[in-house]
Amino acid sequence: MNLLHLEGNTLTIKGATKIISSTPTQAAVETGEKAIVVTGTNIEVKSLNLEQGEVVFEGNFAIIKLEASVKKVPLLKRLFK
């Protein structure tokens, strides 16, 4: 179950399996087969608990979007398509 909760300058993402990247202007979180990408300003990770699958960000959020997660394909599989 993925759940987004935005309250003021705090964004909570439940169902997180991994933080892909985090900068002051963008953060990406993997949630199984999808990724949540957040853009804005002053974005920082406030708390992280991957055992419970929860990430809390603080900042000024402009865009929150859901994208297909990038699946890594082994090199040999790509060569012998």
C-alpha positions as CSV (number, residue, x, y, z in Angstrom):
1,M,0.0,0.0,0.0
2,N,1.4,3.4,-1.0
3,L,0.2,6.4,0.8
4,L,1.1,10.1,0.4
5,H,0.3,12.5,3.1
6,L,1.1,16.2,2.7
7,E,0.6,18.6,5.6
8,G,2.1,22.0,5.4
9,N,5.7,21.6,4.5
10,T,5.8,17.9,5.5
11,L,5.4,15.0,3.0
12,T,5.1,11.5,4.3
13,I,5.4,8.5,1.9
14,K,4.4,5.1,3.1
15,G,5.3,1.9,1.2
16,A,8.8,3.1,0.4
17,T,11.5,0.5,-0.3
18,K,14.4,2.7,-1.2
19,I,15.4,6.4,-1.6
20,I,16.7,6.6,-5.2
21,S,18.1,10.2,-4.8
22,S,17.6,13.3,-2.6
23,T,18.8,16.8,-3.3
24,P,17.5,20.2,-2.1
25,T,15.4,20.5,-5.3
26,Q,14.3,16.9,-6.0
27,A,13.8,13.6,-4.3
28,A,12.9,10.2,-5.7
29,V,11.6,7.3,-3.7
30,E,11.0,3.7,-4.9
31,T,7.8,2.1,-3.8
32,G,8.0,-1.4,-5.4
33,E,7.3,-1.2,-9.1
34,K,6.7,2.6,-9.1
35,A,8.8,5.7,-8.1
36,I,7.5,8.9,-6.5
37,V,9.4,12.0,-7.7
38,V,9.1,15.2,-5.7
39,T,10.4,18.5,-6.9
40,G,10.5,21.9,-5.1
41,T,13.0,23.8,-2.9
42,N,14.7,23.2,0.4
43,I,13.7,19.5,0.3
44,E,15.4,17.4,3.0
45,V,14.8,13.9,4.5
46,K,13.4,14.4,8.0
47,S,13.1,10.7,8.9
48,L,13.6,7.4,7.2
49,N,12.4,4.0,8.4
50,L,12.6,1.4,5.6
51,E,11.5,-1.4,8.0
52,Q,8.1,0.3,8.2
53,G,8.4,1.7,4.7
54,E,8.1,5.3,5.7
55,V,10.0,8.4,4.5
56,V,9.3,11.9,5.8
57,F,10.4,14.9,3.8
58,E,10.3,18.6,4.7
59,G,10.5,21.4,2.2
60,N,8.5,23.5,-0.3
61,F,6.9,21.1,-2.7
62,A,6.0,22.1,-6.2
63,I,5.4,18.8,-8.1
64,I,4.7,15.3,-6.9
65,K,4.5,12.7,-9.6
66,L,4.3,8.9,-9.9
67,E,6.6,7.2,-12.5
68,A,7.5,3.7,-13.6
69,S,10.5,2.5,-11.7
70,V,13.6,1.8,-13.7
71,K,14.3,-1.9,-13.8
72,K,18.0,-2.9,-14.3
73,V,18.4,-5.3,-17.1
74,P,21.5,-7.5,-17.0
75,L,24.2,-6.6,-19.5
76,L,24.2,-10.0,-21.2
77,K,20.4,-9.8,-21.7
78,R,20.8,-6.4,-23.4
79,L,23.5,-7.6,-25.6
80,F,21.7,-10.7,-26.8
81,K,18.2,-9.2,-27.4
